[in-house]
Structures are given as structure tokens and as C-alpha cells.
Amino acid sequence: MSPATPAGPVVPVPPIAWKDVSGIKAGARPLLVWIGDPAADTGAEHRVFDGSDVRLGARAFRVVRITPSQARLDPILAAHAAFAPAAVVLSPALDRGTGLHGVSLAPRPLLDTLRSTAATYAHLDLDASVARARTLIVEERTLEAERATLRASPPVDRTAAERVAAVDARLTALHAELDGLFSPRG
């Protein structure tokens, strides 16, 4: 296994959809904060967040990115800003958190922190959610390829159209299940 993918097979997972912020707020889900200079810290960001398991695990969190200068102005993030680039994982109320920087800023320690935070505050088994998501993503790719093949061939009869409709229905159900995997429980 490469350091960017601490566990499981590599599946094509889109990059984390960071929200750029100037400060953080409490919310219903735990928070993952990336403190980094966009011009200088992209290598570190890619090294830590390019693994499929980290990207999938991050779906259980609100994900924000903030510059070190803005983080210095935030009372919670100020202590971590001096160590940028850094990742900070916080409880929904922002009253507890773990910062990773320097040698601890790596996919495996981040995934461990995400796992324990998701279990404590979102009541999620992140390993099970990530494993199921990997399976669903592989199935999604297979169904998309099947749909493309069916649509590319000339319609022979109604059964081809019915097969496309069945594939589309399964994709819709698959997307709903994938979205629900990382939602907080009870």
C-alpha cells in the first residue's frame, strides 16, 4: 500500500470539495479544517488528501480550508496556524479537537483521527462506511459503462430501453445509499 492510500483498493474518488472560509463555526457534523497557503502547501495537501480512503472518510465531516493568516485570527485555530500546513479535526461544537502537522500530517494518522471523531460525534463506523462506499463506487463505474454501451447501440427493442431504465434506477438508489453512508447517526 502506498502512503497516500492507507487501506483498501484504490477507487476513483473525486477530490475533497473544500469550502474556503475566513473563520469556523459550530455545526451539526464534525469539522475537518485544512490550514494551508494555497500557493505553497498544495504538495502537502495532495500528499495527505489524495488517498481514496481519506477522501471518502472526509465525507462524514464539514470540510473547510483556511489560510494560515486567517487561522491566526480565529481563537480556536490560532494555536495550529503557526504549524501550517496543518489539518485540524474538531467536534461539532468545536470544543474538542486534534491537530496534525509536521510528521503527523500524513494519511494514516489523519484517517485514524477521522475514524475516532466520526465514531464519537457522528456515531459512524467510518471503516465500514468507507468499505461500503468503495464497493458502491466500483458498482457505479460498472453500471455507468453498461449504460454507455446500451445507449451507444441502436435500440433493437423495448428490452434495451428497459435495461437502461433499470440501470438508471439502480444508479439513483446507489447514489442515495452513498450519500447516506456518511450522515451522522442518532
Long-range contacts (C-beta under 8 A, 24 or more apart in sequence): 2-51, 3-47, 3-106, 3-107, 3-108, 4-47, 4-50, 4-51, 4-107, 5-51, 5-52, 5-53, 5-107, 6-51, 6-53, 6-54, 6-107, 6-108, 6-111, 7-53, 7-111, 7-127, 7-130, 8-52, 8-53, 8-130, 8-131, 8-134, 9-134, 10-52, 11-52, 11-134, 11-137, 11-138, 12-52, 12-137, 12-141, 13-52, 13-55, 13-56, 13-137, 14-55, 15-49, 15-50, 15-55, 16-49, 16-55, 16-58, 16-63, 17-63, 18-63, 18-64, 18-65, 19-62, 19-63, 19-64, 19-65, 20-64, 20-65, 20-66, 21-64, 21-65, 21-66, 21-70, 22-66, 22-70, 22-73, 23-66, 23-70, 23-73, 23-74, 24-64, 24-66, 24-74, 24-76, 24-77, 24-90, 24-94, 25-94, 26-92, 26-93, 26-94, 27-62, 27-92, 28-92, 28-184, 29-60, 29-61, 29-62, 29-92, 29-121, 29-122, 29-184, 30-60, 30-61, 30-62, 30-89, 30-90, 30-91, 30-92, 30-117, 30-118, 30-121, 30-122, 31-61, 31-62, 31-63, 31-64, 31-88, 31-89, 31-90, 31-91, 31-92, 31-94, 32-58, 32-61, 32-62, 32-63, 32-64, 32-87, 32-88, 32-89, 32-90, 32-114, 33-64, 33-65, 33-66, 33-71, 33-77, 33-87, 33-88, 33-89, 33-90, 34-63, 34-64, 34-65, 34-66, 34-85, 34-86, 34-87, 35-65, 35-66, 35-67, 35-68, 35-71, 35-77, 35-80, 35-81, 35-83, 35-84, 35-85, 35-86, 35-87, 35-88, 36-65, 36-67, 36-68, 36-84, 36-85, 36-86, 37-67, 37-68, 37-84, 37-85, 38-65, 38-67, 41-84, 41-85, 44-85, 44-105, 45-85, 47-106, 47-107, 48-87, 48-105, 48-106, 48-107, 48-110, 49-107, 51-107, 51-111, 52-134, 53-107, 53-111, 53-130, 54-107, 54-110, 54-111, 54-114, 56-129, 56-130, 56-133, 56-134, 56-182, 57-111, 57-114, 57-115, 57-118, 57-126, 57-129, 57-130, 58-114, 59-133, 59-181, 59-182, 60-114, 60-118, 60-122, 60-124, 60-126, 60-129, 60-182, 60-183, 60-184, 61-89, 61-114, 61-117, 61-118, 87-113, 89-113, 89-114, 89-117, 90-117, 91-117, 91-120, 91-121, 92-121, 121-184, 122-183, 122-184, 122-185, 123-184, 123-185, 123-186, 124-182, 124-184, 124-185, 129-181, 129-182, 132-177, 132-181, 133-178, 133-181, 133-182, 136-174, 136-177, 136-178, 136-181, 137-178, 139-174, 140-171, 140-174, 140-175, 140-178, 143-167, 143-170, 143-171, 143-174, 144-171, 147-171
